[in-house]
Amino acid sequence: SSGARDEEALIAEWEIAKTTVTKEIENVQALKEKKAAKDEIMAAVGKMKVAKENVARLEKLLFPADKLDIDRDAFDNLLLRRFFVCPSFSIYGGAKGFYDFGPPGCAIKNNLLAFWRQFFVLEENMLEIDTATVTPERVLQASGHVKKFNDLTVKDLTTGAYHRADHLLEDFVGELLKAPGVTPEKAQEYRTVIKLADDYTAEQLGVVMKKYSVVSPDGNPISDPFPANLMLETSVGRGDGKSYLRPETAQGIFVNFGRLLEFNGNKLPFAAATIGLAYRNEIAPRAGLLRVREFTLAEIEHFVFPDDKSHPKFDSVRDVEVNLLSAERQDRVVPSPVVMKIEDALKNSIIQNETVGYFIARVQLFMEAIGIKKEGLMFRQHRENEMAHYAQDCWDAEILTSYGWIEAMGIADRACFDLTKHAKGAGARMSVFRSFSEPREVEEVQMTVQKSAIGKTFKKEAKPLLVHLTSLDQEQIVKLQENLASGSTDIVLGDATFTVTGDMVKFKNVKKKVNGENIIPSVVEPSFGIGRILYCLLEHSFYAREDARRTVVALSPVIAPVKCSVLPLQQNANFGPVVQKVSALLTSSGISNKVDDVGQSIGKRYARTDEIGIPFGITVDFDTLKENEEGKDATVTLRDRDSTKQIRIPISELTSTILSIINSQSSWEDATQRFPAHTTED
Amino acid sequence: SSGARDEEALIAEWEIAKTTVTKEIENVQALKEKKAAKDEIMAAVGKMKVAKENVARLEKLLFPADKLDIDRDAFDNLLLRRFFVCPSFSIYGGAKGFYDFGPPGCAIKNNLLAFWRQFFVLEENMLEIDTATVTPERVLQASGHVKKFNDLTVKDLTTGAYHRADHLLEDFVGELLKAPGVTPEKAQEYRTVIKLADDYTAEQLGVVMKKYSVVSPDGNPISDPFPANLMLETSVGRGDGKSYLRPETAQGIFVNFGRLLEFNGNKLPFAAATIGLAYRNEIAPRAGLLRVREFTLAEIEHFVFPDDKSHPKFDSVRDVEVNLLSAERQDRVVPSPVVMKIEDALKNSIIQNETVGYFIARVQLFMEAIGIKKEGLMFRQHRENEMAHYAQDCWDAEILTSYGWIEAMGIADRACFDLTKHAKGAGARMSVFRSFSEPREVEEVQMTVQKSAIGKTFKKEAKPLLVHLTSLDQEQIVKLQENLASGSTDIVLGDATFTVTGDMVKFKNVKKKVNGENIIPSVVEPSFGIGRILYCLLEHSFYAREDARRTVVALSPVIAPVKCSVLPLQQNANFGPVVQKVSALLTSSGISNKVDDVGQSIGKRYARTDEIGIPFGITVDFDTLKENEEGKDATVTLRDRDSTKQIRIPISELTSTILSIINSQSSWEDATQRFPAHTTED
């Protein structure tokens, strides 16, 4: 495509530009060494600067933005000041990695979850369940979490503080990258290390950290990296119930697979969903709301036959455009994502199957609907080395924030890993019976146990062996036949070893009709970090009006904590009854609203409602009171947060107008056509 | 009142009837002893039986029902079979005290919480927040939970098993009560012990258990009762963060009181609310869903000035009738509740203040709205000895179930206990400034520190004493003045003791104007056990049709997990498109629905939807297909779960008809007037 050709040309230009920079740097150094004239050096420095600017310009074109440009101090200040969130237990000095949601934050979270449920669960008739957070150790042993849910950690050998090894490496090398005089080649090397930091094994990480002489943030020597389990432990009952706070909600679905399958009439495919708390004992929480120890997850497990990962509703998302960063592109010099249609990504085998593709498209639509900016969202495919061995295809939805691109949710084709683990761990049936279109004839090895031969050899001790031999399944029988090919084989049962010889069992090949087979389903798992999505959404919604102190959180009506403010123009007892009437009218129509009559100017109160994201402001003014007294259909002013424009509207038309905008049946523009503008100095 | 007179007359009659029973029992024994004629004994036994029946009849009139009469086996079976709930991790043998909600249970829980939020939070503009479940130890030390959140426990000295002491006593004495030949007097004594079981101190409980020679359920000797803390413990970080899983959600509100007050414009009264998980490490969980270790609470903290507990919306609930069992009535021979209007309960000082009364009435309305039966709900006031020392007035909403009357929520006036505890524990301000109507003149003691006298005595060691003396508040100054009345006093600071004499400080009485005072608010706390309410609601909704095997869960549309089923009359590919069209139509109107096309007779599928509480069933039949083919406005049948009646209704009128019934704007009866009846053999 011409897009790819353009990119190649740009990359070539960038390579040349980088060489030019190196040359100009060398030139300046040479001039300085030979103590050339000041003018001459200045001219060379000028040329070097131009060359560097050219590289920067080209990199801006080639690389996606790596940070959202917002005033983070103003943003953090707003979140705390308006009580969107606050550190938990702050009157007690706080608890690191725990956050509380205040009234606006809590309402936004509730709206986000309600919309998620509407968009995913109800729309597709998923089976939503709600399961325990406290999980017995044996469940998480079977799932692999007790052994493998670790972060590589280093210890500061002087202070004893713990640090996440990959983060420490990223920060340390990040500083090297910022140092003056770094050559483009060195910069490239540092960037690669940062990119790979969370993929390294403990050993690799140790080698790399030694190479760069990484020290702790306090400048002290550090230990070798070692794995630290991230689960919070507890004990249920009186000493006998070692348990963990679940690190994810998904296990609650897997352990209930049998009941869910039955609830679904024993049919595949189907999806289960769950929303709930999960916990991770992060080694050193940082980045505020983005890395916390207690958080809400919304997870879907979509079960399919391993040989049929088509999705019945794929047609409905065929044309959805998504911003994809494939594994292959991440290994390029320029690892930037590409916008393409979902169906094209499938055709080109960038996405592995329809179900994964379907969910990528649905997540794209969901993110757009809640207000994530299109250009600030991409789907990044896991590279081979960051995927678990069993996973078939994994994509993270990454959102651009002031902290960089943040993983806000992931979609993983986990094959039959989880169900197989629990089938083994619990000895439970985790399969679906699938009928063949017609019965099939299969060949089997039939084994007959020769009791007399066994009795003769083992006498009174024969019983366990007899029980064992009669319980073997087809696979085990074939194995035994193989082992006996050499004459005899040892079978260990409890403390006893039985040497079994060829005369003790007889084999015969038989033909058998079977109607179907038991299959352990594969699962595709879209997993949403609700707190992270919420945080990213707030950053995407935040901006300052011309006057930088007037900040706004421009949340969409579906997510906004409160839909309307109701304001008396002045603090005056006469306004009270009408304000209450309007508020009650809105409430009875299901439009959440907040009366703000705390004596400040109307402009200041508008600013306050802008800051907590309320999309509409209704003001009861003197005209309202006058019309009301005269027995007319009184009017109020209705203000749109985003344009700050106002219209004058009869109270009788208020709720229908607002509801129709909230439900996307009409727009604010339509309303400005129907009702006269109202102008004030806001 | 005549009601009270009737009751007194009944009680008198009951007392006489009980004496008669005792007399008749003695008579029978006397006859047996003197070996009277068989006929004579039989006649006396007959009279004894009649007397006993008379007592039973009177007790039925005097005492409220003590158990809901449902087929619990059938009910439990239904809950599991239809996956309303199941024991958590059951494929691993389960985890005692933990339950998962399957699809119908989860949907009911979500609907219940959404309705709760609508009814309490939105209706009254409460400040809802969402706070951490993992709570640092120091927070729960301050709140008193580390010391006092205990259950009295006994240990089986043979098996080592633990039992809740009060439950063991109740069960044990309950068995004594059931034994044949128990006299009415003895029965009365046993009933009193059972009633008081959970009020006894450890010592009292020990004495009572010895008196009745209580043994463990396995018949073994038991230890003395001792307190066992009920919080689940965990550790955050690497070894330094001893924490607990919160035993209630309320502390999350208290520790955020300052921010909430500010969010509310520093005004009282206001209410905050929170919904979330709480945990109790129950000693021996029993009674299934009613006593679990992990559960959802919905709690409200309504903050008021201690001297003004009026409620602005009390007028709206004045006439609400509630079933009240006051503390006073519980001490009567006949401890039955009385129906009265909330305003009368306040006038008669049965309820202590308007805010408590307001919430009792609102809870009554809430419970009725979700479907709790009026006769199965009462509010029981805490008796003096079961209330915490700080509490002013406490009421439990108790619901009648097959396990007896169950506390499903409580309303407690906790005075300023919690905020005072945290003010002290965290050294934080937990008060509201209230202006006086006009400034007041107050007298104060002013203290001047005589530096020269102190310097002369303590020389270089004087500094800490000087710092201490200049930091004293009014209360401490007055105290020091008192202590110095006898000439001198010792002040200990760190390791040093300073003997302070009268010449070191001078006191003067001064007058001062103050504009207001700082007041720590009182709090009224309605606290809802969501799982318990849900369980009680399911019991109240459960019944069997004439055919006992056809059980129904008659949930109201607002709570029902799914509002409509959509059923093809037969399993036939022709029905598919119309069924999907109807389902999509319902979904787009926000009516949740479930297509059931798993090949069984329509009657069996209706039975299945009855069992999961779906109020309406839509069937696409051959007439629908025919009308559809002919291009007519096709009709379907609509079935009402409770009456099992059906109407024939055009698809075009379906959503508006169903929505209007769901939103209580019209009734099923109205629909039967508008559309023709449809009859089949269901």
Interface residues (C-beta under 8 A of the other chain):
Chain A: F83 C86 S88 F89 S90 I91 Y92 A95 K96 G97 F98 Y99 D100 F101 G102 P103 G105 C106 A107 K109 N110 A114 R117 L122 E123 N125 L127 E128 I129 D130 T131 A132 T133 V134 T135 P136 R138 V139 A142 Y162 A228 L232 E233 T234 S235 V236 G237 R238 G241 S243 L245 G252 V255 N256 G258 R259 L260 E262 F263 G265 K267 L277 Y279 N281 I283 R293 E294 H422 G425 A426 A428 T587 S592 K594 V595 V598
Chain B: F83 C86 S88 F89 S90 I91 Y92 A95 K96 G97 F98 Y99 D100 F101 G102 P103 G105 C106 A107 K109 N110 A114 R117 L122 E123 N125 L127 E128 I129 D130 T131 A132 T133 V134 T135 P136 R138 V139 A142 Y162 A228 L232 E233 T234 S235 V236 G237 R238 G241 S243 L245 G252 V255 N256 G258 R259 L260 E262 F263 G265 K267 L277 Y279 N281 I283 R293 E294 H422 G425 A426 A428 T587 S592 K594 V595 V598
